[in-house]
Amino acid sequence: MNYSNAKIAIIGLGYVGLPLAVEFGKNRAVVGFDIHHARIDALRLGQDHTLEVTESELLSSRQLQFSYQVEDLQDCQIFIVTVPTPIDQ
């Protein structure tokens, strides 16, 4: 399989996932996925309340779409998971 045009899914849009999705989305088709509906709604409006990326960075990522619906991941061939890992004793 040729992965040069493969659609990428970034799962988890926190301080690692969102900047990664934005950068990939400048040149590749990307689905930025998160389970928090309010987070997705804000990102769709160009607002990142965590201040990881600016509005202009979000807008420059033209191939990036945001979703909280698992069905939107069906067309993706590459999955990058950037969710928190619990750290405890």
Number of C-alpha atoms within 10 A of each C-alpha: 5 5 9 7 10 15 20 23 26 26 22 21 25 17 15 15 20 24 17 16 29 25 17 21 23 17 13 19 20 27 25 27 26 23 14 12 13 11 20 21 14 13 21 16 11 16 17 18 11 11 9 14 16 15 13 10 15 23 17 14 19 16 18 23 19 21 21 20 11 10 8 15 21 9 12 15 13 14 14 14 14 17 15 10 6 5 5 4 2
